[in-house]
């Protein structure tokens, strides 16, 4: 029979664990039509507004083009010193942001990346597409395959640069997932996003990302703007060892994009805190034991119970030990017994596996006789104060 045991000893902890679960919406507002705040360490969505709706991502989708280059650098099929040739088609791609490449040039991969990341060059994206896949169309097919492979389920690509295209859509959630992947898997190249300027063809262009100078610890990632999409930004920063990712889109002006993305990124740190309730190896509670030399076995967590809390949603959570019990002896040390379920008033529960903190041998014949006698004298199980059956 499965038992759920409310942990009396955790009453104070459980009361303060209310918003550990990312889906509990904090009382934030934003003029952005689409918005997302993500915790980098866990990937949890701390706040969202239309974040799963595919929409025009503009130049923020250049992150996909960059990620494909990063992947090839990491697997060794490309080197930063390799050179990409510039076609006439890439040279003619001057509408919107441009690196100002020249037809016939051979440009090192490192500089092409800077042309995309710092200068947001549409022409540099065409250079990448043609040199990796042979044509822009073939590269778009690669982008869509990679989107499926990387779990970007709300994304479809029509070009490598983000100019208006009815087939070119991304959700804020997918942009957050992609940003997290870039930061975690391609850390050796991520520093390019923090470069403040890049000069090519004697044309110096500043990084378009305003939060680099507005938010402490900001180090990426990308802006975007078209008439269709409005003004958008994917940003990330580190404060006190924690990293957050913010994505916004559909803002009305460059100024509003700057102020709102910086405000949300600050709120991502100021309004959300990471709190550790149990360290790995801590005793969380006990499970009842049947036919054992001990009547209970301590339950330990092998990973920290480490939750992200919003200061406005700290009440109403509970921690519950769930296990099939009483657990029959013998029990091995570190045998998984059940799990700790942490629930908030809204949003999904989080579960942490619980393991036996010590071995419990089976009771001898005299111990079993003693257990049987105690069972005859025991009160009906329905009178137990802290245990209830669960379907």
C-alpha positions, 0 to 999 in steps of 0.5 A: 500500500502506498503511504503519503506522510506529511512531514511534521518536522518540515512544517516551517520549511514547507511553509517557506517552499511555496514558490519553488515550482517554476510554474507558479506565476509571480505578480510581475507585469511587462509591456512586452507582448512575449516574455520569459524569465528562466533559471539557467542552472535548472532550466526552470521557467520562473515567469512567462507571458505568451512564452510558448507562442511561436512568433517572428523572432527577427535577429534573435534567431541568429542564435540558431545560426551561431549555435550550428557553427559552435557545434561544428567547432566543438566536434572538430569539423570546423576551426576558428581559423578556417576561412569562409568564402563570400559569394555575390549573393552574400555581398548583396545582402545589405538590407538591414544589419550588415557586416559589409563583406565583399564578394570574393573575400575569404574570412576566418570563421572567428571574424564571421562569428563576430560579424553575426554576434556583435554586428548582427550581419545578415550578410555574414549569416548567408556566408555561414549558410553557403559555406556549411551547407552549400546553399541558404536553402540547404542550411535552412533544412539543417536549422529545422533538423537541429531544432527538432534534435535540440527540443525547440518544438515551437520553432520553424526556420525560413532563413538563417538571419531572421528577416521577415518570412512566414515560415520563420517563427520561434517561441520565447521558451525556445529562445531560452532553451537555445540560449541555455544550450549555447552558454552550457555547451559552448562556453569556450565561445560564449565570451564573443557575446560580451565583446563591445565592438567589432571593426570590419572593412574599417567600419566599427560597429558597437554591440547592439545589446544594451544590457551589457552596460546596464545590468551588472554581470550581463554578458549576452546574448542578442537583440532583434527588430523588424516591423513585424516582430517589434523590438526583442532581446535575449539577455543573460547575466550572472550575480552571486553565482546564479545565472538568469536568462530573460527573453522579451519580444513585441516591445514598441521602441528601442528605448523600451526594449533597453529599459524593460529587458534590464528591469526584468533581468534585475527582477530575475535576481532581486525577486527570485532566490535559490534556497537549499532545504536539504543537502545531499545526505541529509535525513529527510524523514523516516519510513516504517519497517515491517519484520525488521530489527528496527521499526523505522529506517531513516530516509536520505536525499542523494541530491540537494533539495534546492528550490527557487522561490519568489518572495511573494509566493512563500506560503501554502507549500508542503513536503510529503514523503511518499513510499510503499509501506511499511517497507519489508525487511531486509533493507539495504543501505542506499536502497531507494524507498520512495520520494519526497514530493514538494508541492506549491499551491499552483504548478507541478510538484517536484520529486526527489528520490529518497534512499535508506540511510542504513541497512535494516536486517530482518528480525529473528524468530523472537523478534517476529513473535514480538511484532505479532504481539504488538500488532494484536495490541495496536490501535486501528491504523485509521487512528494514525495522525500522520499517515493516510492511504493514497490510491 
